[in-house]
Amino acid sequence: MSTFEYTWPYEKMMDDIYINECPFCKSGNVLTNMKQEDLELAKEGIKRLLVMPCCREKLVILKADDDYFWTEEKLRER
Ligand SMILES: [Zn+2]
């Protein structure tokens, strides 16, 4: 499951979590509504749902590390 196709990079700036490119609509530098607490929970392997503010598509995050989200869907082969 933890293969490259299921990951998506994110960036943390202060307390804000950005996604460089939306996997759904390709918007750039998207500021998410994800909170620091959500990120910490994701890092503990607790599933989080992220609704992309750009296109309202839902990203199911199964876990996170310092650079990547591990997602339920295969995002890179679309
Ligand atoms: Zn989007």
N, CA, C, O and the ligand as a Tripos MOL2 file, in Angstrom:
@<TRIPOS>MOLECULE
protein
  313   311    79     0     0
PROTEIN
NO_CHARGES

@<TRIPOS>ATOM
      1 N           0.8200   -1.2030    0.0000 N.3       1 MET1
      2 CA          0.0000    0.0000    0.0000 C.3       1 MET1
      3 C           0.8650    1.2680    0.0000 C.2       1 MET1
      4 O           0.5290    2.2550   -0.6550 O.2       1 MET1
      5 N           1.9540    1.2300    0.7240 N.am      2 SER2
      6 CA          2.7590    2.4450    0.8430 C.3       2 SER2
      7 C           3.6880    2.6170   -0.3570 C.2       2 SER2
      8 O           4.9060    2.7290   -0.2170 O.2       2 SER2
      9 N           3.0810    2.6330   -1.5190 N.am      3 THR3
     10 CA          3.8930    2.8450   -2.7040 C.3       3 THR3
     11 C           3.7720    4.2900   -3.1520 C.2       3 THR3
     12 O           2.9110    5.0400   -2.6940 O.2       3 THR3
     13 N           4.6540    4.6510   -4.0520 N.am      4 PHE4
     14 CA          4.7310    6.0270   -4.5390 C.3       4 PHE4
     15 C           3.4160    6.5320   -5.1400 C.2       4 PHE4
     16 O           3.0690    7.7050   -4.9960 O.2       4 PHE4
     17 N           2.6990    5.6490   -5.8060 N.am      5 GLU5
     18 CA          1.4460    6.0670   -6.4540 C.3       5 GLU5
     19 C           0.4050    6.5500   -5.4580 C.2       5 GLU5
     20 O          -0.5060    7.2990   -5.8140 O.2       5 GLU5
     21 N           0.5390    6.1280   -4.2330 N.am      6 TYR6
     22 CA         -0.4500    6.4870   -3.2200 C.3       6 TYR6
     23 C          -0.0200    7.6610   -2.3500 C.2       6 TYR6
     24 O          -0.6450    7.9480   -1.3290 O.2       6 TYR6
     25 N           1.0390    8.3320   -2.7560 N.am      7 THR7
     26 CA          1.5040    9.4450   -1.9240 C.3       7 THR7
     27 C           1.2790   10.7650   -2.6380 C.2       7 THR7
     28 O           1.2010   10.8300   -3.8650 O.2       7 THR7
     29 N           1.1780   11.8080   -1.8400 N.am      8 TRP8
     30 CA          1.0750   13.1320   -2.4140 C.3       8 TRP8
     31 C           1.8430   14.0900   -1.5020 C.2       8 TRP8
     32 O           1.6380   14.0770   -0.2880 O.2       8 TRP8
     33 N           2.7280   14.9240   -2.0700 N.am      9 PRO9
     34 CA          3.5350   15.7920   -1.2160 C.3       9 PRO9
     35 C           2.7440   16.9980   -0.6980 C.2       9 PRO9
     36 O           1.8480   17.5120   -1.3660 O.2       9 PRO9
     37 N           3.0950   17.4160    0.4750 N.am     10 TYR10
     38 CA          2.4950   18.6440    1.0060 C.3      10 TYR10
     39 C           3.5980   19.5050    1.5880 C.2      10 TYR10
     40 O           4.7270   19.0520    1.7740 O.2      10 TYR10
     41 N           3.2600   20.7420    1.8710 N.am     11 GLU11
     42 CA          4.2200   21.6280    2.4990 C.3      11 GLU11
     43 C           3.6030   22.3470    3.6700 C.2      11 GLU11
     44 O           2.4470   22.7690    3.6380 O.2      11 GLU11
     45 N           4.4100   22.4750    4.7080 N.am     12 LYS12
     46 CA          3.9330   23.1210    5.9190 C.3      12 LYS12
     47 C           4.6740   24.4510    6.0330 C.2      12 LYS12
     48 O           5.9030   24.5050    6.0010 O.2      12 LYS12
     49 N           3.8850   25.5270    6.1690 N.am     13 MET13
     50 CA          4.4890   26.8340    6.3790 C.3      13 MET13
     51 C           3.8530   27.4190    7.6090 C.2      13 MET13
     52 O           2.6600   27.7240    7.6110 O.2      13 MET13
     53 N           4.6210   27.5790    8.6410 N.am     14 MET14
     54 CA          4.0960   27.9470    9.9580 C.3      14 MET14
     55 C           3.0290   26.9100   10.3170 C.2      14 MET14
     56 O           3.3300   25.7180   10.3880 O.2      14 MET14
     57 N           1.8050   27.3430   10.5410 N.am     15 ASP15
     58 CA          0.7530   26.3960   10.8850 C.3      15 ASP15
     59 C          -0.1380   26.0490    9.6990 C.2      15 ASP15
     60 O          -1.1340   25.3410    9.8410 O.2      15 ASP15
     61 N           0.2320   26.5550    8.5350 N.am     16 ASP16
     62 CA         -0.5930   26.3060    7.3570 C.3      16 ASP16
     63 C          -0.0490   25.1300    6.5510 C.2      16 ASP16
     64 O           1.1600   24.9210    6.4490 O.2      16 ASP16
     65 N          -0.9680   24.3840    5.9930 N.am     17 ILE17
     66 CA         -0.5780   23.2410    5.1790 C.3      17 ILE17
     67 C          -1.0010   23.5000    3.7400 C.2      17 ILE17
     68 O          -2.1750   23.7110    3.4340 O.2      17 ILE17
     69 N          -0.0060   23.4770    2.8780 N.am     18 TYR18
     70 CA         -0.2170   23.7510    1.4620 C.3      18 TYR18
     71 C           0.0060   22.4900    0.6520 C.2      18 TYR18
     72 O           0.7790   21.6110    1.0310 O.2      18 TYR18
     73 N          -0.6910   22.4220   -0.4750 N.am     19 ILE19
     74 CA         -0.4240   21.3730   -1.4520 C.3      19 ILE19
     75 C           0.0560   22.0680   -2.7190 C.2      19 ILE19
     76 O          -0.6160   22.9470   -3.2590 O.2      19 ILE19
     77 N           1.2070   21.6650   -3.1720 N.am     20 ASN20
     78 CA          1.8360   22.3180   -4.3270 C.3      20 ASN20
     79 C           0.9860   22.2470   -5.5820 C.2      20 ASN20
     80 O           0.8600   23.2200   -6.3260 O.2      20 ASN20
     81 N           0.4060   21.0710   -5.8010 N.am     21 GLU21
     82 CA         -0.4710   20.9410   -6.9630 C.3      21 GLU21
     83 C          -1.6080   20.0090   -6.6050 C.2      21 GLU21
     84 O          -1.3900   18.8720   -6.1880 O.2      21 GLU21
     85 N          -2.8280   20.5030   -6.7710 N.am     22 CYS22
     86 CA         -3.9990   19.6790   -6.4690 C.3      22 CYS22
     87 C          -4.0030   18.4660   -7.3920 C.2      22 CYS22
     88 O          -3.8690   18.6190   -8.6060 O.2      22 CYS22
     89 N          -4.1570   17.2490   -6.8310 N.am     23 PRO23
     90 CA         -4.1560   16.0500   -7.6760 C.3      23 PRO23
     91 C          -5.3940   15.9490   -8.5550 C.2      23 PRO23
     92 O          -5.4180   15.1610   -9.5000 O.2      23 PRO23
     93 N          -6.4050   16.7230   -8.2610 N.am     24 PHE24
     94 CA         -7.6710   16.6190   -9.0050 C.3      24 PHE24
     95 C          -7.8050   17.6860  -10.0850 C.2      24 PHE24
     96 O          -8.0880   17.3710  -11.2410 O.2      24 PHE24
     97 N          -7.6010   18.9500   -9.7090 N.am     25 CYS25
     98 CA         -7.8390   20.0180  -10.6850 C.3      25 CYS25
     99 C          -6.5530   20.7300  -11.0810 C.2      25 CYS25
    100 O          -6.5750   21.6510  -11.8980 O.2      25 CYS25
    101 N          -5.4300   20.3030  -10.5000 N.am     26 LYS26
    102 CA         -4.1010   20.8320  -10.8390 C.3      26 LYS26
    103 C          -3.8760   22.2940  -10.4160 C.2      26 LYS26
    104 O          -2.9300   22.9320  -10.8770 O.2      26 LYS26
    105 N          -4.7260   22.8100   -9.5580 N.am     27 SER27
    106 CA         -4.4760   24.1490   -9.0170 C.3      27 SER27
    107 C          -3.1440   24.1460   -8.2850 C.2      27 SER27
    108 O          -2.7550   23.1460   -7.6810 O.2      27 SER27
    109 N          -2.4520   25.2730   -8.3460 N.am     28 GLY28
    110 CA         -1.1540   25.3590   -7.7090 C.3      28 GLY28
    111 C          -1.2090   26.0340   -6.3520 C.2      28 GLY28
    112 O          -2.0350   26.9110   -6.1010 O.2      28 GLY28
    113 N          -0.2930   25.5930   -5.4720 N.am     29 ASN29
    114 CA         -0.1090   26.2340   -4.1720 C.3      29 ASN29
    115 C          -1.4230   26.4220   -3.4140 C.2      29 ASN29
    116 O          -1.7970   27.5420   -3.0640 O.2      29 ASN29
    117 N          -2.1050   25.3270   -3.1700 N.am     30 VAL30
    118 CA         -3.4240   25.3700   -2.5410 C.3      30 VAL30
    119 C          -3.2820   25.3570   -1.0220 C.2      30 VAL30
    120 O          -2.6820   24.4500   -0.4450 O.2      30 VAL30
    121 N          -3.8400   26.3690   -0.3960 N.am     31 LEU31
    122 CA         -3.8730   26.4100    1.0650 C.3      31 LEU31
    123 C          -5.0460   25.5620    1.5290 C.2      31 LEU31
    124 O          -6.1970   25.8530    1.2050 O.2      31 LEU31
    125 N          -4.7520   24.5100    2.2880 N.am     32 THR32
    126 CA         -5.8090   23.6120    2.7440 C.3      32 THR32
    127 C          -6.3750   24.1130    4.0720 C.2      32 THR32
    128 O          -5.8000   24.9840    4.7250 O.2      32 THR32
    129 N          -7.5030   23.5470    4.4470 N.am     33 ASN33
    130 CA         -8.0690   23.8960    5.7500 C.3      33 ASN33
    131 C          -7.6190   22.9060    6.8240 C.2      33 ASN33
    132 O          -8.1890   22.8520    7.9140 O.2      33 ASN33
    133 N          -6.6060   22.1390    6.5040 N.am     34 MET34
    134 CA         -6.1140   21.1480    7.4500 C.3      34 MET34
    135 C          -5.3960   21.8380    8.6120 C.2      34 MET34
    136 O          -4.5840   22.7430    8.4170 O.2      34 MET34
    137 N          -5.7120   21.3930    9.7960 N.am     35 LYS35
    138 CA         -5.1080   21.9760   10.9910 C.3      35 LYS35
    139 C          -3.9030   21.1460   11.4440 C.2      35 LYS35
    140 O          -3.7530   19.9770   11.0880 O.2      35 LYS35
    141 N          -3.0810   21.7740   12.2140 N.am     36 GLN36
    142 CA         -1.9270   21.1060   12.8070 C.3      36 GLN36
    143 C          -2.3440   19.8150   13.5340 C.2      36 GLN36
    144 O          -1.6590   18.7960   13.4420 O.2      36 GLN36
    145 N          -3.4780   19.8710   14.2580 N.am     37 GLU37
    146 CA         -3.9630   18.6850   14.9960 C.3      37 GLU37
    147 C          -4.2900   17.5570   14.0270 C.2      37 GLU37
    148 O          -4.0090   16.3900   14.3010 O.2      37 GLU37
    149 N          -4.8930   17.9200   12.8760 N.am     38 ASP38
    150 CA         -5.2170   16.8960   11.8810 C.3      38 ASP38
    151 C          -3.9590   16.2310   11.3580 C.2      38 ASP38
    152 O          -3.9120   15.0140   11.1760 O.2      38 ASP38
    153 N          -2.9400   17.0450   11.1190 N.am     39 LEU39
    154 CA         -1.6740   16.5130   10.6270 C.3      39 LEU39
    155 C          -1.0570   15.5610   11.6550 C.2      39 LEU39
    156 O          -0.5590   14.4900   11.3080 O.2      39 LEU39
    157 N          -1.0990   15.9680   12.9140 N.am     40 GLU40
    158 CA         -0.5480   15.1050   13.9700 C.3      40 GLU40
    159 C          -1.3060   13.7790   14.0370 C.2      40 GLU40
    160 O          -0.6980   12.7230   14.2110 O.2      40 GLU40
    161 N          -2.6240   13.8330   13.9000 N.am     41 LEU41
    162 CA         -3.4350   12.6090   13.9120 C.3      41 LEU41
    163 C          -3.1000   11.7340   12.7060 C.2      41 LEU41
    164 O          -2.9790   10.5150   12.8190 O.2      41 LEU41
    165 N          -2.9520   12.3780   11.5560 N.am     42 ALA42
    166 CA         -2.5970   11.6300   10.3430 C.3      42 ALA42
    167 C          -1.2440   10.9380   10.5230 C.2      42 ALA42
    168 O          -1.0480    9.8060   10.0830 O.2      42 ALA42
    169 N          -0.3280   11.6310   11.1700 N.am     43 LYS43
    170 CA          0.9900   11.0290   11.4080 C.3      43 LYS43
    171 C           0.9110    9.8320   12.3380 C.2      43 LYS43
    172 O           1.7860    8.9670   12.3220 O.2      43 LYS43
    173 N          -0.1440    9.7840   13.1520 N.am     44 GLU44
    174 CA         -0.3570    8.6230   14.0230 C.3      44 GLU44
    175 C          -1.1420    7.5300   13.3140 C.2      44 GLU44
    176 O          -1.4510    6.4940   13.9020 O.2      44 GLU44
    177 N          -1.4620    7.7690   12.0430 N.am     45 GLY45
    178 CA         -2.1650    6.7550   11.2630 C.3      45 GLY45
    179 C          -3.6640    6.8150   11.4040 C.2      45 GLY45
    180 O          -4.3540    5.8370   11.1150 O.2      45 GLY45
    181 N          -4.1840    7.9530   11.8450 N.am     46 ILE46
    182 CA         -5.6320    8.1260   11.9610 C.3      46 ILE46
    183 C          -6.1360    8.8200   10.6930 C.2      46 ILE46
    184 O          -5.6870    9.9050   10.3220 O.2      46 ILE46
    185 N          -7.0780    8.1490   10.0550 N.am     47 LYS47
    186 CA         -7.5870    8.6050    8.7640 C.3      47 LYS47
    187 C          -8.1850   10.0100    8.8440 C.2      47 LYS47
    188 O          -8.9790   10.3030    9.7380 O.2      47 LYS47
    189 N          -7.8030   10.8640    7.9140 N.am     48 ARG48
    190 CA         -8.3570   12.2250    7.8490 C.3      48 ARG48
    191 C          -8.9390   12.4510    6.4620 C.2      48 ARG48
    192 O          -8.4290   11.9480    5.4610 O.2      48 ARG48
    193 N         -10.0050   13.2120    6.4300 N.am     49 LEU49
    194 CA        -10.5970   13.5790    5.1540 C.3      49 LEU49
    195 C         -10.2570   15.0320    4.8760 C.2      49 LEU49
    196 O         -10.5530   15.9170    5.6790 O.2      49 LEU49
    197 N          -9.6340   15.2660    3.7360 N.am     50 LEU50
    198 CA         -9.2880   16.6290    3.3500 C.3      50 LEU50
    199 C         -10.1180   17.0150    2.1330 C.2      50 LEU50
    200 O         -10.0330   16.3860    1.0780 O.2      50 LEU50
    201 N         -10.9170   18.0530    2.2990 N.am     51 VAL51
    202 CA        -11.6850   18.5640    1.1630 C.3      51 VAL51
    203 C         -10.8670   19.6820    0.5440 C.2      51 VAL51
    204 O         -10.5710   20.6810    1.1980 O.2      51 VAL51
    205 N         -10.5080   19.5110   -0.7030 N.am     52 MET52
    206 CA         -9.6930   20.5100   -1.3790 C.3      52 MET52
    207 C         -10.5180   21.7820   -1.5800 C.2      52 MET52
    208 O         -11.6120   21.7210   -2.1400 O.2      52 MET52
    209 N         -10.0110   22.9290   -1.1320 N.am     53 PRO53
    210 CA        -10.7950   24.1660   -1.2600 C.3      53 PRO53
    211 C         -10.9400   24.6280   -2.7140 C.2      53 PRO53
    212 O         -11.8570   25.3820   -3.0400 O.2      53 PRO53
    213 N         -10.0390   24.1760   -3.5790 N.am     54 CYS54
    214 CA        -10.0680   24.6110   -4.9810 C.3      54 CYS54
    215 C         -11.2040   23.9740   -5.7650 C.2      54 CYS54
    216 O         -11.8400   24.6430   -6.5800 O.2      54 CYS54
    217 N         -11.4720   22.6820   -5.5330 N.am     55 CYS55
    218 CA        -12.4430   21.9840   -6.3740 C.3      55 CYS55
    219 C         -13.4040   21.1060   -5.5810 C.2      55 CYS55
    220 O         -14.2140   20.3850   -6.1630 O.2      55 CYS55
    221 N         -13.3170   21.1660   -4.2520 N.am     56 ARG56
    222 CA        -14.1830   20.3930   -3.3490 C.3      56 ARG56
    223 C         -14.0060   18.8860   -3.5020 C.2      56 ARG56
    224 O         -14.8300   18.1250   -2.9950 O.2      56 ARG56
    225 N         -12.9790   18.4430   -4.1700 N.am     57 GLU57
    226 CA        -12.7180   17.0110   -4.2510 C.3      57 GLU57
    227 C         -12.1910   16.5430   -2.8980 C.2      57 GLU57
    228 O         -11.5580   17.3000   -2.1620 O.2      57 GLU57
    229 N         -12.4660   15.2870   -2.5920 N.am     58 LYS58
    230 CA        -12.0840   14.7660   -1.2850 C.3      58 LYS58
    231 C         -10.8550   13.8770   -1.3860 C.2      58 LYS58
    232 O         -10.7610   12.9750   -2.2190 O.2      58 LYS58
    233 N          -9.9250   14.1750   -0.5000 N.am     59 LEU59
    234 CA         -8.6980   13.3950   -0.4300 C.3      59 LEU59
    235 C          -8.7210   12.6480    0.9070 C.2      59 LEU59
    236 O          -8.7610   13.2650    1.9720 O.2      59 LEU59
    237 N          -8.6960   11.3330    0.8390 N.am     60 VAL60
    238 CA         -8.6840   10.5380    2.0590 C.3      60 VAL60
    239 C          -7.2330   10.2360    2.4140 C.2      60 VAL60
    240 O          -6.5200    9.5530    1.6780 O.2      60 VAL60
    241 N          -6.8220   10.7590    3.5500 N.am     61 ILE61
    242 CA         -5.4400   10.6030    3.9930 C.3      61 ILE61
    243 C          -5.3770    9.5040    5.0400 C.2      61 ILE61
    244 O          -5.9880    9.5950    6.1050 O.2      61 ILE61
    245 N          -4.6270    8.4690    4.7120 N.am     62 LEU62
    246 CA         -4.5290    7.3320    5.6320 C.3      62 LEU62
    247 C          -3.4360    7.5440    6.6620 C.2      62 LEU62
    248 O          -3.5800    7.1690    7.8260 O.2      62 LEU62
    249 N          -2.3510    8.1440    6.2270 N.am     63 LYS63
    250 CA         -1.3060    8.5410    7.1560 C.3      63 LYS63
    251 C          -0.4200    9.5990    6.5120 C.2      63 LYS63
    252 O          -0.5430    9.8950    5.3230 O.2      63 LYS63
    253 N           0.4680   10.1570    7.3100 N.am     64 ALA64
    254 CA          1.3300   11.2210    6.8160 C.3      64 ALA64
    255 C           2.7110   11.0770    7.4300 C.2      64 ALA64
    256 O           2.8790   10.5490    8.5300 O.2      64 ALA64
    257 N           3.6990   11.5650    6.6800 N.am     65 ASP65
    258 CA          5.0060   11.7530    7.3000 C.3      65 ASP65
    259 C           5.3340   13.2370    7.1780 C.2      65 ASP65
    260 O           4.4250   14.0500    7.0020 O.2      65 ASP65
    261 N           6.5790   13.6020    7.2640 N.am     66 ASP66
    262 CA          6.9150   15.0310    7.2570 C.3      66 ASP66
    263 C           6.7870   15.6800    5.8800 C.2      66 ASP66
    264 O           6.7730   16.9060    5.7720 O.2      66 ASP66
    265 N           6.6950   14.8780    4.8460 N.am     67 ASP67
    266 CA          6.6400   15.4280    3.4860 C.3      67 ASP67
    267 C           5.4460   14.9530    2.6640 C.2      67 ASP67
    268 O           5.0100   15.6370    1.7380 O.2      67 ASP67
    269 N           4.9210   13.7820    3.0080 N.am     68 TYR68
    270 CA          3.9110   13.1570    2.1580 C.3      68 TYR68
    271 C           2.6730   12.7260    2.9210 C.2      68 TYR68
    272 O           2.7220   12.3890    4.1040 O.2      68 TYR68
    273 N           1.5580   12.7490    2.1970 N.am     69 PHE69
    274 CA          0.3380   12.0860    2.6520 C.3      69 PHE69
    275 C           0.2720   10.7460    1.9550 C.2      69 PHE69
    276 O           0.6030   10.6390    0.7740 O.2      69 PHE69
    277 N          -0.1530    9.7220    2.6770 N.am     70 TRP70
    278 CA         -0.4700    8.4400    2.0530 C.3      70 TRP70
    279 C          -1.9680    8.4170    1.8710 C.2      70 TRP70
    280 O          -2.7270    8.5770    2.8270 O.2      70 TRP70
    281 N          -2.3920    8.2140    0.6230 N.am     71 THR71
    282 CA         -3.8010    8.3660    0.3180 C.3      71 THR71
    283 C          -4.4520    7.0390   -0.0160 C.2      71 THR71
    284 O          -3.7830    6.0430   -0.2900 O.2      71 THR71
    285 N          -5.7940    7.0540    0.0150 N.am     72 GLU72
    286 CA         -6.5530    5.8530   -0.2520 C.3      72 GLU72
    287 C          -6.6060    5.5490   -1.7500 C.2      72 GLU72
    288 O          -6.6250    4.3930   -2.1730 O.2      72 GLU72
    289 N          -6.6290    6.6120   -2.5250 N.am     73 GLU73
    290 CA         -6.6960    6.4670   -3.9730 C.3      73 GLU73
    291 C          -5.3060    6.5320   -4.5790 C.2      73 GLU73
    292 O          -4.3970    7.1620   -4.0370 O.2      73 GLU73
    293 N          -5.1660    5.8820   -5.6910 N.am     74 LYS74
    294 CA         -3.9390    6.0080   -6.4590 C.3      74 LYS74
    295 C          -4.0270    7.3370   -7.2100 C.2      74 LYS74
    296 O          -4.8770    7.5020   -8.0840 O.2      74 LYS74
    297 N          -3.1560    8.2770   -6.8720 N.am     75 LEU75
    298 CA         -3.2990    9.6220   -7.4320 C.3      75 LEU75
    299 C          -2.4350    9.8630   -8.6530 C.2      75 LEU75
    300 O          -2.7290   10.7480   -9.4570 O.2      75 LEU75
    301 N          -1.3850    9.0940   -8.8010 N.am     76 ARG76
    302 CA         -0.4230    9.3990   -9.8560 C.3      76 ARG76
    303 C          -0.6950    8.7210  -11.1760 C.2      76 ARG76
    304 O          -0.0300    9.0050  -12.1720 O.2      76 ARG76
    305 N          -1.6580    7.8350  -11.1940 N.am     77 GLU77
    306 CA         -1.9310    7.1190  -12.4490 C.3      77 GLU77
    307 C          -3.3760    7.3960  -12.8280 C.2      77 GLU77
    308 O          -4.2460    6.5450  -12.6420 O.2      77 GLU77
    309 N          -3.6250    8.5600  -13.3480 N.am     78 ARG78
    310 CA         -5.0000    8.9490  -13.6420 C.3      78 ARG78
    311 C          -5.1780    9.2180  -15.1260 C.2      78 ARG78
    312 O          -6.2770    9.5590  -15.5640 O.2      78 ARG78
    313 ZN         -8.4350   21.0760   -6.7470 Zn       79 ZN79
@<TRIPOS>BOND
     1     1     2 1
     2     2     3 1
     3     3     4 2
     4     3     5 am
     5     5     6 1
     6     6     7 1
     7     7     8 2
     8     7     9 am
     9     9    10 1
    10    10    11 1
    11    11    12 2
    12    11    13 am
    13    13    14 1
    14    14    15 1
    15    15    16 2
    16    15    17 am
    17    17    18 1
    18    18    19 1
    19    19    20 2
    20    19    21 am
    21    21    22 1
    22    22    23 1
    23    23    24 2
    24    23    25 am
    25    25    26 1
    26    26    27 1
    27    27    28 2
    28    27    29 am
    29    29    30 1
    30    30    31 1
    31    31    32 2
    32    31    33 am
    33    33    34 1
    34    34    35 1
    35    35    36 2
    36    35    37 am
    37    37    38 1
    38    38    39 1
    39    39    40 2
    40    39    41 am
    41    41    42 1
    42    42    43 1
    43    43    44 2
    44    43    45 am
    45    45    46 1
    46    46    47 1
    47    47    48 2
    48    47    49 am
    49    49    50 1
    50    50    51 1
    51    51    52 2
    52    51    53 am
    53    53    54 1
    54    54    55 1
    55    55    56 2
    56    55    57 am
    57    57    58 1
    58    58    59 1
    59    59    60 2
    60    59    61 am
    61    61    62 1
    62    62    63 1
    63    63    64 2
    64    63    65 am
    65    65    66 1
    66    66    67 1
    67    67    68 2
    68    67    69 am
    69    69    70 1
    70    70    71 1
    71    71    72 2
    72    71    73 am
    73    73    74 1
    74    74    75 1
    75    75    76 2
    76    75    77 am
    77    77    78 1
    78    78    79 1
    79    79    80 2
    80    79    81 am
    81    81    82 1
    82    82    83 1
    83    83    84 2
    84    83    85 am
    85    85    86 1
    86    86    87 1
    87    87    88 2
    88    87    89 am
    89    89    90 1
    90    90    91 1
    91    91    92 2
    92    91    93 am
    93    93    94 1
    94    94    95 1
    95    95    96 2
    96    95    97 am
    97    97    98 1
    98    98    99 1
    99    99   100 2
   100    99   101 am
   101   101   102 1
   102   102   103 1
   103   103   104 2
   104   103   105 am
   105   105   106 1
   106   106   107 1
   107   107   108 2
   108   107   109 am
   109   109   110 1
   110   110   111 1
   111   111   112 2
   112   111   113 am
   113   113   114 1
   114   114   115 1
   115   115   116 2
   116   115   117 am
   117   117   118 1
   118   118   119 1
   119   119   120 2
   120   119   121 am
   121   121   122 1
   122   122   123 1
   123   123   124 2
   124   123   125 am
   125   125   126 1
   126   126   127 1
   127   127   128 2
   128   127   129 am
   129   129   130 1
   130   130   131 1
   131   131   132 2
   132   131   133 am
   133   133   134 1
   134   134   135 1
   135   135   136 2
   136   135   137 am
   137   137   138 1
   138   138   139 1
   139   139   140 2
   140   139   141 am
   141   141   142 1
   142   142   143 1
   143   143   144 2
   144   143   145 am
   145   145   146 1
   146   146   147 1
   147   147   148 2
   148   147   149 am
   149   149   150 1
   150   150   151 1
   151   151   152 2
   152   151   153 am
   153   153   154 1
   154   154   155 1
   155   155   156 2
   156   155   157 am
   157   157   158 1
   158   158   159 1
   159   159   160 2
   160   159   161 am
   161   161   162 1
   162   162   163 1
   163   163   164 2
   164   163   165 am
   165   165   166 1
   166   166   167 1
   167   167   168 2
   168   167   169 am
   169   169   170 1
   170   170   171 1
   171   171   172 2
   172   171   173 am
   173   173   174 1
   174   174   175 1
   175   175   176 2
   176   175   177 am
   177   177   178 1
   178   178   179 1
   179   179   180 2
   180   179   181 am
   181   181   182 1
   182   182   183 1
   183   183   184 2
   184   183   185 am
   185   185   186 1
   186   186   187 1
   187   187   188 2
   188   187   189 am
   189   189   190 1
   190   190   191 1
   191   191   192 2
   192   191   193 am
   193   193   194 1
   194   194   195 1
   195   195   196 2
   196   195   197 am
   197   197   198 1
   198   198   199 1
   199   199   200 2
   200   199   201 am
   201   201   202 1
   202   202   203 1
   203   203   204 2
   204   203   205 am
   205   205   206 1
   206   206   207 1
   207   207   208 2
   208   207   209 am
   209   209   210 1
   210   210   211 1
   211   211   212 2
   212   211   213 am
   213   213   214 1
   214   214   215 1
   215   215   216 2
   216   215   217 am
   217   217   218 1
   218   218   219 1
   219   219   220 2
   220   219   221 am
   221   221   222 1
   222   222   223 1
   223   223   224 2
   224   223   225 am
   225   225   226 1
   226   226   227 1
   227   227   228 2
   228   227   229 am
   229   229   230 1
   230   230   231 1
   231   231   232 2
   232   231   233 am
   233   233   234 1
   234   234   235 1
   235   235   236 2
   236   235   237 am
   237   237   238 1
   238   238   239 1
   239   239   240 2
   240   239   241 am
   241   241   242 1
   242   242   243 1
   243   243   244 2
   244   243   245 am
   245   245   246 1
   246   246   247 1
   247   247   248 2
   248   247   249 am
   249   249   250 1
   250   250   251 1
   251   251   252 2
   252   251   253 am
   253   253   254 1
   254   254   255 1
   255   255   256 2
   256   255   257 am
   257   257   258 1
   258   258   259 1
   259   259   260 2
   260   259   261 am
   261   261   262 1
   262   262   263 1
   263   263   264 2
   264   263   265 am
   265   265   266 1
   266   266   267 1
   267   267   268 2
   268   267   269 am
   269   269   270 1
   270   270   271 1
   271   271   272 2
   272   271   273 am
   273   273   274 1
   274   274   275 1
   275   275   276 2
   276   275   277 am
   277   277   278 1
   278   278   279 1
   279   279   280 2
   280   279   281 am
   281   281   282 1
   282   282   283 1
   283   283   284 2
   284   283   285 am
   285   285   286 1
   286   286   287 1
   287   287   288 2
   288   287   289 am
   289   289   290 1
   290   290   291 1
   291   291   292 2
   292   291   293 am
   293   293   294 1
   294   294   295 1
   295   295   296 2
   296   295   297 am
   297   297   298 1
   298   298   299 1
   299   299   300 2
   300   299   301 am
   301   301   302 1
   302   302   303 1
   303   303   304 2
   304   303   305 am
   305   305   306 1
   306   306   307 1
   307   307   308 2
   308   307   309 am
   309   309   310 1
   310   310   311 1
   311   311   312 2
@<TRIPOS>SUBSTRUCTURE
     1 MET1         2 RESIDUE 1 A MET
     2 SER2         6 RESIDUE 1 A SER
     3 THR3        10 RESIDUE 1 A THR
     4 PHE4        14 RESIDUE 1 A PHE
     5 GLU5        18 RESIDUE 1 A GLU
     6 TYR6        22 RESIDUE 1 A TYR
     7 THR7        26 RESIDUE 1 A THR
     8 TRP8        30 RESIDUE 1 A TRP
     9 PRO9        34 RESIDUE 1 A PRO
    10 TYR10       38 RESIDUE 1 A TYR
    11 GLU11       42 RESIDUE 1 A GLU
    12 LYS12       46 RESIDUE 1 A LYS
    13 MET13       50 RESIDUE 1 A MET
    14 MET14       54 RESIDUE 1 A MET
    15 ASP15       58 RESIDUE 1 A ASP
    16 ASP16       62 RESIDUE 1 A ASP
    17 ILE17       66 RESIDUE 1 A ILE
    18 TYR18       70 RESIDUE 1 A TYR
    19 ILE19       74 RESIDUE 1 A ILE
    20 ASN20       78 RESIDUE 1 A ASN
    21 GLU21       82 RESIDUE 1 A GLU
    22 CYS22       86 RESIDUE 1 A CYS
    23 PRO23       90 RESIDUE 1 A PRO
    24 PHE24       94 RESIDUE 1 A PHE
    25 CYS25       98 RESIDUE 1 A CYS
    26 LYS26      102 RESIDUE 1 A LYS
    27 SER27      106 RESIDUE 1 A SER
    28 GLY28      110 RESIDUE 1 A GLY
    29 ASN29      114 RESIDUE 1 A ASN
    30 VAL30      118 RESIDUE 1 A VAL
    31 LEU31      122 RESIDUE 1 A LEU
    32 THR32      126 RESIDUE 1 A THR
    33 ASN33      130 RESIDUE 1 A ASN
    34 MET34      134 RESIDUE 1 A MET
    35 LYS35      138 RESIDUE 1 A LYS
    36 GLN36      142 RESIDUE 1 A GLN
    37 GLU37      146 RESIDUE 1 A GLU
    38 ASP38      150 RESIDUE 1 A ASP
    39 LEU39      154 RESIDUE 1 A LEU
    40 GLU40      158 RESIDUE 1 A GLU
    41 LEU41      162 RESIDUE 1 A LEU
    42 ALA42      166 RESIDUE 1 A ALA
    43 LYS43      170 RESIDUE 1 A LYS
    44 GLU44      174 RESIDUE 1 A GLU
    45 GLY45      178 RESIDUE 1 A GLY
    46 ILE46      182 RESIDUE 1 A ILE
    47 LYS47      186 RESIDUE 1 A LYS
    48 ARG48      190 RESIDUE 1 A ARG
    49 LEU49      194 RESIDUE 1 A LEU
    50 LEU50      198 RESIDUE 1 A LEU
    51 VAL51      202 RESIDUE 1 A VAL
    52 MET52      206 RESIDUE 1 A MET
    53 PRO53      210 RESIDUE 1 A PRO
    54 CYS54      214 RESIDUE 1 A CYS
    55 CYS55      218 RESIDUE 1 A CYS
    56 ARG56      222 RESIDUE 1 A ARG
    57 GLU57      226 RESIDUE 1 A GLU
    58 LYS58      230 RESIDUE 1 A LYS
    59 LEU59      234 RESIDUE 1 A LEU
    60 VAL60      238 RESIDUE 1 A VAL
    61 ILE61      242 RESIDUE 1 A ILE
    62 LEU62      246 RESIDUE 1 A LEU
    63 LYS63      250 RESIDUE 1 A LYS
    64 ALA64      254 RESIDUE 1 A ALA
    65 ASP65      258 RESIDUE 1 A ASP
    66 ASP66      262 RESIDUE 1 A ASP
    67 ASP67      266 RESIDUE 1 A ASP
    68 TYR68      270 RESIDUE 1 A TYR
    69 PHE69      274 RESIDUE 1 A PHE
    70 TRP70      278 RESIDUE 1 A TRP
    71 THR71      282 RESIDUE 1 A THR
    72 GLU72      286 RESIDUE 1 A GLU
    73 GLU73      290 RESIDUE 1 A GLU
    74 LYS74      294 RESIDUE 1 A LYS
    75 LEU75      298 RESIDUE 1 A LEU
    76 ARG76      302 RESIDUE 1 A ARG
    77 GLU77      306 RESIDUE 1 A GLU
    78 ARG78      310 RESIDUE 1 A ARG
    79 ZN79       313 GROUP 0 **** ****
